[in-house]
Amino acid sequence: LASPATSAMASLPPVTPDDVRAAAGRIDGHAVRTPVLTSPELDAAVGHSVFLKCEMFQCTGAFKYRGAANAVLQLSDEQAARGVVCHSSGNHGAAVAAAAKARGVPAVVVVPRTTAPVKVENIKSFGAEVVLCEPTGTARAAAAEAEARRLGGAAIIHPYNQAEVIAGQGTIGLELLEQVPDLDAIIVPVSGGGMLTGIAVAVRGQRPDGSCRVHAVEPAGKRLGDALREGRRVVDPERANIALETICDAMPTRCIGELPWQLAHEQKLVDPLVLSVNDEQVIGAMRYIFETLKLVVEPAAATGVAALLAGQLPKERKLRVGVVLCGGNVDLRGPLPWQKAGCDGEPAAKRAKA
């Protein structure tokens, strides 16, 4: 399994609802069927009925294990024996390391030198070798390819631009619609786009009439909304390879991958209304989730709640909204973002009450 090239794009979706259903069967017994939680206080604050899909309770503490397990489990014995390699901002690396450990094969994970120490420790806890690189997409990909060659042709498990990974992440949407069948919308954090489009594929399979919209939520500056409106995957070529400056360390990628783009734009599975949140909004939502909902989340996982607290979803009527809390790998040994000097982190909902 290797990340597909743009030239290999087909006119048909590279991932189908049947692929997601097959992934669900394949990872059953490996990945966790995560719970959906609700909060009357959150509903009142945002004006919608909110259903939180708690992927921080997934193996390795983030949604990524679903895609990694689906990919690693499909390797032949010969492929698996050569090991697996990936590049990651942290969570995908831990997921691939855990999936490789479960299958009994070696793993090497390439991470940017700026990766949070708690995430590097998480990767190493599953027995993988960690290799540091510069924090650019090009450096990550080059280092992963070099490590795959060093291992004699190891399989590269891409974090988002790979059909098996996208199908695995799509099982979140399949589960969520089984748990809450009548959702009007689902808000999904987006970095490379694997989870976003996997969920969108699953939703289209379960709700082919389009009655459940899938919205991306991004860190400010990513410009996915501009990309969808303009029909261009890369809207700022000069900065495309530079990591986003965001507190959401799990969401550094400026442009979604080629396969996710085909699903999101060409297949029109993702709603053109993209929600966008800045660091202040993310920190406020993260604090709200910790203090009000009593859940441990990392910044990326707070983006959906941040968008709702900021009123970014239309309020013409009260909607039933699923929100993916994508992970909880945050370092609790030091000050949390709102506890740092010069940072208020007071959620908009609480400021309004005051």
N, C-alpha and C positions, 0 to 999 in steps of 0.2 A: 504494500500500500504506500503510495507516495502522493504528495499533493498534486492535483491535476494541473496541467498547463492551460493557458487561455486558449491555445489553438485546438484543444480537445473539447471545447465547449460544444454542446449539441443544442438543437433547437428545442428539444424536450427537456423537462426538468431533470436535473441530475439526481434529485432525491424526490421520491414519491411518498404518498401516505402509506403505501404498502411497505416501503423501506422502513418507515418509522415503526409500523406495527411489528415488522420482523425484528427490528432492534429491541423493541420492548420485550419480546419473547426471549431474545438472546441474552439480554442483561438481567432478566428476572433471576433473582437469587444472588446476584452480584451487586447491583445498585439498590439503593433504598427508595421505596415508594414514599416520598416526603409528604408531610401533612400540609393541609391548608388551614390557616388560622384567620380569625376575624376579630375586629375590635369596634364596638359601638362608638368609642370616643374618636377613633380615626374616621369612621363613616361620617360622624357629625362635623368633623373638622374640614372634610373635603367635599361633602355634599353628594357622595356616591357610596354605594355598598361595595366594600373592598374585600377581596379574598387574596390572602398572602400565601403564595406557594413557597414553602420554606426550604430552599435548596442548601442553606447553611447546615442542615441536618444530613446532607448527602455524605457518602464516603469521601474522605479527604477534606470535608468542610466546604465544598462548592459543587456546583452543577457539573463541572467538567468531567467528573468520573463517568458519567453516562456515555459521552462520546468516545472517551478513551477506551473504556471497556468494550464498547461495540466494535471499535477498530482492532484492538489487540486480539479479541476473541475470534476475529475472522482471518487472522494470519494462519498460513499453513504451518505445520510443525517445522518444516525446513526454514521458512522465513523467520519464525519466532526464535529458533535456535541461534540466529545471528544477532538477536537483540533488537531493541527499539530505541529510537532517538526522537527527541522533539525539541522545539524551542518554545519558550513560554515566558510570560510575565510573572508566573508563579503557580497559579492554580492548575493550569493544564499540565504543567510539569509534575506536580504532585499526583495528579490523576493518572498520567501515563506511568509514573513510577509505581503506583499502587496496582494498576492493572497488570504491569509486567511482573511484579512480585507475585501476584495471584496466579499468574501462568507459569512462574518459575523461570523467567528469562531476564537477561540483563537489560538495564536501561541507562541511557545517558541523557541528561536534560541540560540544554543550553538556556541560560537566563541572562538578562542584562545585568551589568554590575550594579545598577541602581535598584535592583529588586529588594523588597523588604526582607530583612533577616528572618522574620518569622516564617515567610514563605519558603526561603531557602532551607531552613531547618525542617519544614514540613516535607519537602522533597527528599531530603537526605534520610528522613525517618523511615522511608519505604525502601531504602537500600540503593537508590540510584546515585550515579556519579554526576556531580554538578560541574558544568563548565561555564565560566563567565565570559561575556562579550560586551561590546559597546551597545548602547541603548538605541539602535536603529533596526528597522525591519531587514535591511540588507545584511547587516552584520549578524543578526540572529539566524537568518536563512543560510548564510555562508558557513557559519560555525556548525550548524546542524548537519549540513551536507558533508562537511569535513569529518565530523565524528562518525557519520554513517559509513563513510569510506574506511575510516580507521578500524571499525568493527567488522569490516569485510562484507559490507553490503547490508547493513541493518535497515529495517523499515523505518521510514520517517512518518511519524503521526503528526499531521499538521493541526494546529490549534483550531482552525475554523474553515480552511479552504479544502475540505476533504469530505466526500459524500458520506463515508461511514461515520465520521464525527458528527456531521450535521444531523444525520438520521438519529444518532444516539441522543443528541441534545433535544431533538424533537419529541422524545418520549415525555418531556416535561409537559408539553401541550396536550399530549394524549391523556396523561394522568389528570391534568387540571380539568379538562372537559368531562372526564369521568366523575371527578369529585364535585364539580360545579357545572352541570351541563348547560345552564342558561345564561352564560356570560355574554355581555354585550361587547366587551373589549378586553384585551390582555396587553399589559405594558411590560416590555422586555428590554433590559439593558443591552446596549450594543457596543461592541468593540470591533472585532473582525467580522461579526455577523453570523457565526455558526449557530448560536442558540436562537437568535432572532428568527432566522429563516427556517431552522428546523421546526420551531414551534409553529411558524406560519404554515409550513407544509402540513403538519398534523391538524391544525385548525381547519384548513381548507378541506382536508379529507373528512373531518367530522361535521363541518358546517359548510358544505359546498355553496350554499346560497349567499355567502359573504356576510352573514348576520353577526358574526363575531369578528371585530376588527383587531388587527395586531399592530400596535404602535411601538416603535423604537423609542427608547429614551437614551440620550447621549450626553457626554460631558460637553460643555460649551466649547465651541471652536472646531468640533468635528465636521460639521456642515453636511451631515447625511441628508437633511431636508433639501439643501441646495442641490445635492447630487441627484436626488430623485426628481426634483422639478426640472433640472437641466438635462437629465438623461445622460449624465457623465459620472462614471464611478469615481474618477479622480478630478476634483474641482480645483485643486491647488497643487499642481505637479511639483513646484519648487519645495513644498513643505511635506509632500506625501510620505517621505521616508523618515520624518522627524517625529518623535513621540510627542503626543499631546502633553501639555503642561496642565495637569489635573491632579486633584487629590485622589481621584479614582485610579489607583495604581494598577488595577486589573483591566483598565480600559485605555491603554496608551495608543491604540492603533487609529490612525486618521481615516483610512479608507477601508471599507469592507472588502472582503476577498472576491475573486472573480465568480466563484460558484454562488456565494451568498448574493452577489449582485444580480446574477441571472434569475435567482428566485425572487428577490425583493423587487427588482425593477422590471425585468423582461417578462416574468410571469405574474407580476403585479400582486404578489401575496402579502406585501407589507403596506399598511396605510401610508399615504403621503404625508400625513400630519406627524412629524417627528417632534418629540418633546426634548427640550434641551435645558440643562440645569448647570449653574455655576457652582464653584466650590462652596460658597457661603450657603447656598440652598442645600447642597449635599450634606454639609456638616450639620446644619439645623435638622434635617430629616434623620440623619444618623443618630443624633442626640434624642430626637423624639422617639425613635424606635427602641433605643436602649432604655430610656426613662419611662416611657408610657406603655410600650408593648412588651417590655422586658425581654427583648431578643438581642442577641449579639450578631451584628452585621458589619461587614467591611464597607468602605465608602461606595463601591460600585453597586452593592445591594440596596443602598438607600436612594438611588437615583429615581426609581419609580415613585416612591412615596414623596420624594422631593418635588417631583413634577405635579403630583396631585395637590400637595400642600400649597404650591404656587398657583393653583387654579388653571393649569394648562390644558386640562381636558374639558371640553365644552360642557356647560351645565344647563342646556336647554331642558334636559330631563335627567332624573336620577338614574345612573347607569350601574350595572353590576360589572365590576372591573376586577380582573385578575392581575396581580402584580407579582412578578418573580423576584424574590429576595435571593440573589444568585450565589451568595457565599458569606462566610463568617470568619475568614482568616485575617483577623486583625490582631496586632500585638497589644496585649492587655498589660504588659509589664511597664510600659511608660505612659505618659499622659495621652489621653484620647484627643482627637482633633479640637474639640470645643474646650478642652482644658489647657490648651497651649496659650501662651501670652499673646494678647491682642486679638483673640478669637472669641466672639460671643457665642455663636452657634445656637442662638435662640430660634426655634422654628417659627415660621410665619404664623402658624395656627395659634401658638401661645402668645405671640406679640399682639395679635388681633384681640385675644381675650383681655389682655391687659389694657 
